[in-house]
Amino acid sequence: MVLILSVLLVLFPAIVAAESAQPKPIRVLIVTGAEHPAHRWHENSLAIRDALASSERFEVRVSEDPEILATRVTDRYDVVILNYCNWEKPLPSKEALEGLVNFVRGGKGLVVIHFSSGAFPDWPEYEKLIGRVWDKVSTHDPYRTFHVQVVDREHAITRKLADFDISDELYFCLTGNPEIRILLTARSEVTKKDEPMGFVLQYGKGRVFHTPLGHDVKGLTAPGFVQLLRGACEWAATGDVTE
């Protein structure tokens, strides 16, 4: 018994040190809940949740009520993912919009996916927050499989990300003036141009990643997109990517 206690006393500090060296999970809040005939928000958000939750790096919650942003999200989460567009619905409350702004401006992370580019059209600050928004005129290539190319391998999100193919909608409908850093592009069959498929920007002290990819479960579960999503969430929360 004495020998066992002696061994435990020797090992205990090492065990404690090993546990303390493990990084705390990144707390992610997915905001969703506005259904659209062409965008199945419920199943898409579950695909996003599962892609993150399969890694021990993330702790994920899904909320189908944007008014959660009016609560103390800064205390409870590190990253907000917008998989939301207030299609034929009024803007969330002023408190919810201010809560999102304060969350990011204060140093937290934001990840914007696909049709969320067209959210909050009556809110001017949204363009400043996410960098590019739907121009309300243009749309996308027909749904098809296309090649996404990494064009900036110096950024933490993409330094270990290979080019990948995805079945999705290739947006060519984004407009805006804030300074952004484009990480990925894809060639549109309609515009014959390389359109941005992922970019980052700074908003206050916070980090924002925005991708127009992610139309449906097939695209959201593509291996290249899953790696992109995980890297984007970790970078938005911490400024680096370790996975």
Secondary structure by P-SEA (a helix, b strand, c coil): caaaaaaaaaaaaaaaaaaaaccccbbbbbbbcccccccaaaaaaaaaaaaaaccccbbbbbbcccccccccccccccbbbbcccccccccccaaaaaaaaaaaaabbbbbbccccccccccccccccccccccccccccccbbbbbbbbccccccccccccccccccccccccccccbbbbcbbbbbcccccccccccccccccbbbbbbcccccccccccaaaaaaaaaaaaaaccccccc
